[in-house]
Amino acid sequence: MTGNSDLIARWDAAVMPTYATPPLALLRGEGAHVWDADGMRYVDLIAGIAVSILGHAHPAVVAAVTRQVATLAHTSNLTVNEPSVALAERLRDLTGDPGGRVFLANSGTEANEAALKCVRRARPGRRRMVAAQGGFHGRTLGSLSLTGQPAKRAPFEPLPGPVDFVPYGDVDALRAAVTTDVAGVFLEAVQGEAGVLPASPGYLEAARAACDDAGALLVLDEIQGGIGRAGSWFSHQVIAPGLRPDIVTLAKGLGGGLPIGACIALPPVAGALRRGDHGSTFGGNPVACAAALAVLDTVRADGLLGRSTVLGGRLADGIRGVDHPLLAGIRGLGLWRAVVLAAPVAPAVEAALRAAGFLVNAVAPDALRLAPPLVIDAADLDAFVGALPSALDVASATLVPISPAPMEET
């Protein structure tokens, strides 16, 4: 078996350069721990970008996938398979509305593409969409058109539209933008890629009211924040209890490591898409659906929603107790947090923590994203908090001192 450097070199030689070259290669995982190709063990505090909600090699997921792949691995959309029906029923039930309907896809961006088509069909004649600055909804062209990060959009313009971007959390700007020619509003309850930024109090409720006044539809992207990450099935249930979106999109944690996405439309939008409007050869794949059902069963049976809240609070309290000039704060919900730094040294802190055996994500120059498995032990979180000051010290050494301007003689 080759080591990190060999596998990374092979990766560079064979894979399109759409990502920065990764710093290590992982070979196996168990629970909240992973091992690289050189045999070093890490505490996984990012979980494949909030995907491995039950950690690695969870027995329930392994058993469900093994059983299903040995029974029926694929059917396409030309026939019905039982796991996809069962999953659609379960996801519909999570919304509390029996009239909901589910489209199963393979990823988050595909779920948002389906949502975009639902909005277009349900509001014919309207073309304008409203989304938030800093928001991230995916890389395919439709989802990218809704992503409020110009650097990601610019190389691929012109994109579908028009889309108006408003400052995230600015109620007045949102109300002004949502007029009677707007078909839908796409928002994240917590902006994950922007640095784990929760919606301000009342913002989501204001979005619902603005949509109702204008006859527009409200789509909540729960791709990163769903399936217990924030302490409830959907992060908007924590931030705005009782809020009813028209469409919810899911992916990431839903499959527990297998690729799956879902678009859940509630009445009256549930029937907006018609025969032939959309499709996916692999959508509703029985193996991926079996994994998702195992995830939902385990999250419920093991009380992981409450565990996310409790351990997330413990993690946040621990970080707040760290006294270091580079530490500016902590934000987020449940086991979905951002360590906020006082200088743009997040990559250096990430590297120092990796060297100490902890995997995190420098999601912004001044923020580290934490999204560990919901099954992580409190001891691992405490160990991370204990390692943070030393990593911050290492990053401090990378700062270039600013020499004071010379005094002018008078």
C-alpha positions in Angstrom: 0.0 0.0 0.0 1.4 3.4 -1.0 1.6 6.3 1.4 0.2 9.8 1.3 2.8 11.3 -1.0 2.4 8.5 -3.6 -1.4 8.6 -3.6 -1.5 12.3 -3.8 1.0 12.3 -6.8 -1.2 9.7 -8.6 -4.3 11.9 -7.8 -2.5 15.0 -9.4 -1.7 13.0 -12.5 -5.1 11.5 -13.1 -7.8 13.8 -11.6 -9.0 17.1 -13.2 -7.6 20.1 -11.2 -10.9 21.3 -9.9 -9.7 21.2 -6.3 -6.5 22.2 -4.6 -4.3 19.2 -4.1 -5.4 17.5 -0.9 -2.8 17.3 1.9 -3.4 13.7 2.8 -5.1 10.5 1.6 -7.5 8.6 3.9 -7.7 4.8 3.8 -10.2 3.8 6.4 -12.4 5.1 9.2 -14.3 3.9 12.3 -16.7 6.1 14.2 -15.3 9.6 14.4 -11.7 8.5 13.6 -9.9 8.1 10.3 -6.5 6.8 9.3 -4.3 8.2 6.4 -2.1 6.3 4.0 0.9 6.7 6.4 -1.0 5.2 9.3 -1.7 8.4 11.3 -5.0 8.5 13.1 -7.2 11.7 13.2 -10.3 12.8 14.9 -12.6 13.7 12.1 -14.3 17.0 12.9 -15.5 17.7 9.4 -17.1 14.4 8.4 -16.7 14.7 4.7 -18.2 18.2 4.8 -21.1 17.3 7.1 -21.8 14.1 5.3 -20.8 11.2 7.6 -23.5 12.0 10.1 -23.1 8.5 11.8 -19.3 8.5 11.4 -17.4 5.9 9.4 -18.4 2.3 9.0 -21.4 2.6 11.3 -22.8 -1.0 11.7 -26.4 0.0 10.8 -25.3 1.6 7.5 -22.9 -1.2 6.7 -25.6 -3.9 7.3 -28.3 -2.0 5.3 -26.0 -1.4 2.3 -24.6 -5.0 2.4 -28.1 -6.5 2.5 -29.4 -4.3 -0.2 -26.5 -4.5 -2.7 -26.7 -8.3 -2.4 -30.5 -8.2 -3.1 -31.1 -5.4 -5.7 -28.5 -2.7 -6.5 -30.3 -0.7 -9.2 -33.6 -0.4 -11.0 -33.7 3.0 -12.7 -36.9 5.0 -12.8 -38.6 2.5 -15.1 -39.7 0.4 -12.1 -40.5 0.9 -8.5 -38.1 -0.3 -5.7 -39.3 -0.6 -2.1 -36.4 1.3 -0.4 -37.1 4.5 -2.5 -40.8 4.4 -1.6 -40.1 3.9 2.0 -37.6 6.7 2.1 -39.9 9.1 0.3 -42.6 8.3 2.8 -40.2 8.9 5.7 -39.0 12.2 4.3 -42.5 13.4 3.7 -43.4 12.5 7.3 -40.5 14.6 8.6 -42.3 17.6 7.2 -45.5 16.8 9.0 -47.5 17.2 5.8 -49.0 14.0 4.3 -49.5 15.9 1.1 -45.8 16.4 0.4 -44.1 14.7 -2.5 -40.4 13.8 -2.9 -38.0 13.7 -5.8 -34.9 11.6 -5.1 -31.6 12.6 -6.7 -27.9 11.9 -6.1 -26.6 15.1 -4.6 -27.5 18.5 -3.2 -27.1 20.5 -6.4 -29.4 18.1 -8.1 -32.0 18.5 -5.3 -31.8 22.2 -5.9 -32.2 21.8 -9.6 -35.4 19.9 -9.0 -36.6 22.7 -6.6 -35.8 25.3 -9.2 -37.9 23.4 -11.8 -40.7 23.0 -9.3 -40.8 26.8 -8.7 -40.7 27.5 -12.5 -43.7 25.1 -13.1 -45.7 26.4 -10.1 -45.2 30.0 -11.0 -45.5 30.1 -14.8 -44.8 33.5 -16.3 -42.5 34.6 -13.4 -38.8 34.2 -14.0 -37.1 36.3 -11.3 -35.6 34.5 -8.2 -34.2 36.0 -5.0 -31.3 34.5 -3.1 -28.8 35.7 -0.5 -25.4 37.0 -0.9 -22.9 34.5 0.4 -25.3 31.6 -0.1 -24.2 28.4 -1.7 -26.6 26.0 -3.5 -24.4 24.0 -5.8 -22.2 23.9 -8.9 -24.6 22.8 -11.7 -25.7 25.8 -13.8 -29.2 26.2 -12.3 -28.0 25.9 -8.7 -24.9 28.0 -9.4 -27.2 30.8 -10.7 -28.7 30.9 -7.1 -25.3 30.9 -5.4 -24.4 34.3 -4.0 -20.7 34.0 -4.4 -19.6 35.9 -7.5 -16.2 34.2 -7.9 -17.9 30.8 -8.4 -20.5 32.2 -10.8 -18.4 34.6 -13.0 -16.5 32.0 -15.1 -19.8 30.4 -16.2 -22.0 33.4 -17.0 -24.5 33.9 -18.5 -26.4 31.7 -16.1 -30.1 31.0 -15.8 -31.9 34.0 -14.3 -32.6 36.7 -13.5 -31.6 36.3 -9.8 -31.5 39.2 -7.4 -29.1 38.8 -4.5 -29.8 40.5 -1.2 -27.7 40.8 1.9 -28.2 37.8 4.2 -30.2 38.8 7.3 -31.4 42.2 5.9 -35.1 42.0 6.3 -35.8 45.3 4.5 -33.7 44.4 1.5 -35.5 41.1 1.3 -38.9 42.6 1.5 -38.0 45.1 -1.2 -36.7 42.5 -3.6 -39.7 40.0 -3.3 -42.2 41.6 -5.6 -45.1 40.1 -7.6 -42.8 39.1 -10.5 -40.6 36.9 -8.2 -41.3 33.2 -8.6 -39.2 32.0 -5.6 -36.8 32.8 -2.8 -33.9 30.4 -2.1 -32.3 30.6 1.3 -30.2 28.5 3.7 -31.3 28.7 7.3 -27.6 28.6 8.1 -25.1 29.6 5.4 -22.6 26.7 5.7 -20.0 27.6 3.0 -20.1 31.3 4.0 -18.8 30.3 7.5 -21.7 28.7 9.4 -23.8 31.8 9.6 -27.2 31.2 11.2 -30.1 33.4 10.1 -30.8 36.3 12.4 -33.9 36.2 14.6 -37.0 36.8 12.6 -35.3 36.7 9.2 -36.8 33.4 8.0 -40.3 34.4 9.2 -39.9 37.7 7.3 -39.0 35.7 4.2 -42.1 33.6 4.6 -44.3 36.7 5.0 -42.7 38.4 2.0 -43.3 35.4 -0.2 -46.9 35.1 1.0 -47.5 38.8 0.2 -46.0 38.5 -3.3 -47.3 35.0 -4.1 -43.7 33.7 -4.3 -42.5 30.3 -3.1 -40.0 29.8 -0.2 -37.3 27.2 -0.8 -35.1 26.3 2.2 -31.8 24.6 1.4 -31.1 22.1 4.2 -28.5 20.2 2.3 -25.8 20.9 4.9 -28.0 21.6 7.9 -30.4 18.7 7.7 -30.7 15.3 9.4 -29.7 16.4 12.9 -26.7 18.5 12.2 -28.2 21.6 14.0 -30.1 19.6 16.6 -33.4 18.9 14.7 -34.3 17.2 11.5 -34.0 20.6 9.7 -32.0 23.6 10.9 -34.9 25.9 10.2 -36.9 24.0 12.9 -34.3 25.2 15.4 -34.1 28.8 14.2 -37.8 29.4 13.3 -40.0 26.7 14.9 -43.3 26.3 13.1 -42.1 27.9 9.9 -43.5 26.1 6.8 -41.4 26.4 3.6 -42.9 25.4 0.3 -39.9 23.2 -0.7 -37.0 21.7 1.4 -33.9 20.3 -0.2 -31.6 17.7 1.5 -28.4 15.7 0.8 -25.1 15.3 2.6 -26.0 13.7 6.0 -29.0 11.9 4.5 -27.0 9.1 3.0 -24.5 8.7 5.9 -21.7 8.6 3.3 -23.5 7.4 0.2 -24.5 9.9 -2.5 -28.2 10.9 -2.3 -30.3 14.1 -2.5 -33.9 14.9 -2.0 -36.3 17.6 -3.0 -39.4 17.7 -0.8 -42.3 19.8 -2.1 -45.3 20.6 0.1 -48.9 21.4 -1.1 -49.8 23.0 -3.4 -46.4 22.8 -5.0 -46.2 19.1 -4.5 -47.8 18.4 -7.9 -46.0 21.1 -9.8 -43.7 18.8 -11.8 -45.5 16.8 -14.5 -44.6 13.6 -16.3 -41.4 14.1 -18.3 -40.4 17.4 -16.6 -37.5 15.8 -14.7 -35.7 12.6 -14.1 -32.6 10.8 -12.8 -31.3 7.4 -13.8 -29.7 6.8 -10.4 -32.1 8.9 -8.4 -33.9 6.6 -5.8 -31.1 4.0 -6.1 -32.1 1.3 -3.7 -28.6 1.0 -2.1 -28.4 4.7 -1.4 -32.0 4.7 -0.1 -31.3 1.7 2.2 -28.4 3.7 3.7 -30.6 6.8 4.2 -33.3 4.7 5.9 -30.6 3.3 8.2 -29.4 6.8 9.0 -33.0 8.0 9.8 -33.6 5.0 12.0 -30.4 5.4 13.9 -30.7 9.1 14.4 -34.1 8.6 15.9 -33.4 5.4 17.9 -30.1 6.7 19.4 -31.4 10.1 20.3 -28.9 11.9 18.1 -30.9 15.0 17.6 -30.7 15.8 21.3 -27.1 14.6 21.4 -26.2 17.1 18.7 -27.6 19.9 20.8 -25.9 18.8 24.0 -22.5 18.0 22.6 -22.6 21.1 20.4 -23.2 23.2 23.5 -20.3 21.5 25.2 -18.0 22.1 22.3 -19.1 25.8 22.1 -18.6 26.3 25.8 -15.2 24.7 25.7 -14.0 27.0 22.8 -15.4 30.1 24.6 -13.2 29.1 27.5 -10.1 29.3 25.4 -8.2 32.6 26.0 -6.1 33.4 23.0 -5.6 36.6 21.1 -6.3 34.9 17.8 -9.7 33.5 18.9 -12.5 35.9 18.2 -15.5 33.7 19.0 -17.7 30.7 18.1 -21.0 30.6 16.2 -23.4 28.0 14.8 -25.9 25.4 16.1 -25.7 21.9 17.4 -22.6 20.0 16.0 -22.2 22.6 13.3 -19.9 25.4 14.4 -17.4 27.9 13.1 -14.4 28.9 15.2 -14.0 32.6 14.4 -10.5 34.0 14.2 -9.2 37.5 14.7 -6.9 37.3 11.7 -7.1 35.5 8.2 -5.0 32.5 9.3 -7.5 29.7 9.1 -5.4 27.6 6.7 -2.5 27.8 9.0 -4.6 26.8 12.0 -6.2 23.9 10.0 -2.7 22.6 9.1 -1.5 22.8 12.7 -4.5 21.0 13.9 -4.1 18.3 11.2 -0.5 17.8 12.4 -1.9 17.3 15.9 -4.4 14.7 14.7 -7.6 16.8 14.1 -9.3 17.3 10.8 -11.2 20.7 10.4 -12.0 22.9 7.5 -10.8 26.4 6.8 -14.1 27.5 5.3 -13.1 31.2 5.2 -9.8 33.0 5.8 -10.9 33.8 9.4 -13.1 30.8 10.2 -12.7 27.1 10.8 -15.8 24.9 10.1 -16.6 22.0 12.5 -19.2 19.4 11.5 -18.2 16.2 13.3 -20.2 13.0 13.2 -23.2 13.1 15.7 -21.7 9.9 17.3 -18.5 11.6 18.3 -17.4 11.1 21.9 -17.3 14.1 24.3 -13.6 13.1 25.0 -12.7 13.7 21.4 -14.3 17.2 21.5 -12.5 18.0 24.7 -9.2 16.9 23.2 -9.8 19.2 20.3 -10.5 22.1 22.6 -7.3 21.3 24.4 -5.3 21.2 21.2 -6.7 24.5 19.9 -4.4 26.9 21.8 -1.2 25.3 20.5 -2.5 25.4 16.9 -3.4 29.1 17.3 0.2 29.6 18.6 1.6 28.0 15.5 -0.6 30.2 13.3 0.4 33.3 15.2 4.0 32.7 14.2 2.9 33.0 10.5 1.6 36.5 11.0 3.9 39.2 9.5 4.5 42.0 12.0 3.5 45.4 10.8 6.2 47.9 11.3 5.1 51.2 12.6 5.4 54.1 10.2 8.5 56.2 10.8 8.0 59.4 12.8 8.1 62.5 10.8 10.6 65.1 12.0 9.3 68.5 12.8 
